[in-house]
Amino acid sequence: MSVTLNSPISWKNLSADDSTMLNNLQPNIIKAHVREFLTLFFLRFDDKEAAKSFLRAISTTLMKSAKQHLMEIEAFKAKPSTPGTPYIGLGLTDAGYQALQIAQRPSDPTFRAGMQNSDLNDPDVSRWDSYFRNPIHAVVLVGDMLNDTKVTAHDQVVNLIQASHGVTIVGTQDGLGLHNDNEEGIEHFGYVDGRSQPLFLLEDIDAEENATDGIANWDPAFPLEQVIVPDPAAPDPAVHFGSYFVYRKLEQNVRRFKRQEQKLADRLFGSDDERAGAMVVGRFEDGTPVTMQSEDGVESPVPNNFNYFSDKSGAKCPFSGHIRKTNPRGSGGFENSAGERKHLMARRGQTYGVRTDNPNDGKIENKPSKYVGLLFMAFNSDIGNQFEFTQKNWANNPGFPAVPAGFPPPGVDPVIGQTKQDAARPDMEGAAIWGDPSSLKTVATVPQAVKMKGGEYFFMPSLAFLSSL
């Protein structure tokens, strides 16, 4: 018997090895953990033995397993007054493993090289937040639905760090959930976020099929091998697993983005039409995919059971649309659908920064230009083939996806695409009449409104590894 890797699993009907894996896997990897209030601590190890003692202590006294997290969710469903426990996650960088003198450290070459050495058109490291310019050894994430319980866990982590006398906090970052009037999670440009996640549990896949608009056109089921890998330094890598964790702080210039939305609307429609923004993002603010219809407000939860095969000319959703660039759903033109799916990752992002305005009020000049954004976080089994591939070969690539003969290239992703040294961003194509290829016009794309402020690659090891140090 061995851990199931080539398919999703049922956490309620586990084999012995799958159960051992879940009991030693950190939460938030195969199923998102609520983190409305979040703090990340970035750490440096100054003393090897003190750092090991800290890691043992936090793993055995404060951290829970993925299995415990799933059981807490089930208890809450049965009795909503049943509280769960805060999320505490821990990741190590390659430099962190070396500081601990762990010989069997994770082997992913992209992880070992670190984000500073990636070729993603990121700003020069000198422009990153200061604590990302020097080696970071670890990250601790503390989050919960309620601020009071999150603060309690936060203080417990700080106490352990201070008591270690060999671990230093070099930087912190707070995250805070952002919602629209329907209490759906949104990002700072005002669009519903977090849809189209890979699902690794059969229970979640069943819920997606029966409680939403179905899965006939987009299959959310993904194998566990797309998100977890054996933990090489754990007592038993055959049943002890971890995941590669990508963290990037992305500052959003909301005012700049909204001004360009208005310019697109004026150029294409001669009016203030919400479809202009939907064409940039690929979804309306409420999450309705623009490739499905020309207006928002279909249903709740928002639809996700779609592909782009009825939109081969990009006259509904432009080829440059953010969600079309980052998940082409079999229409990218360079790989088959199975190949494209291997690049997708489990995204666990969180917004940061405090707003004094309503993100969806339709105004522009009251919007923030800095100090707000997205903490991009994602779990991967292969950083190079997942996160870096999608950023470099899809989002940053002006030639992706493939377009019909005679069409101009799509340009970079208007939301997260990056060009070398702030080079000019190619124009985009948009249809003045939804679904009518004859009404396509060339318009200026959104100027860079997302600025990368720093980040790093981590490995989230098994609880068995941490407790055995």
PyMOL commands that set and color helices and strands:
alter all, ss='L'
color gray80, all
select helices_A, chain A and resi 16-24+48-61+66-78+94-100+109-113+115-117+125-127+130-132+147-164+202-211+224-226+254-269+275-281+322-326+337-341+387-395+420-422+437-439+463-468
alter helices_A, ss='H'
color red, helices_A
select strands_A, chain A and resi 37-45+87-92+138-144+167-176+229-230+241-252+346-347+350-352+373-380+428-431+440-443+450-460
alter strands_A, ss='S'
color yellow, strands_A
deselect
rebuild
show_as cartoon
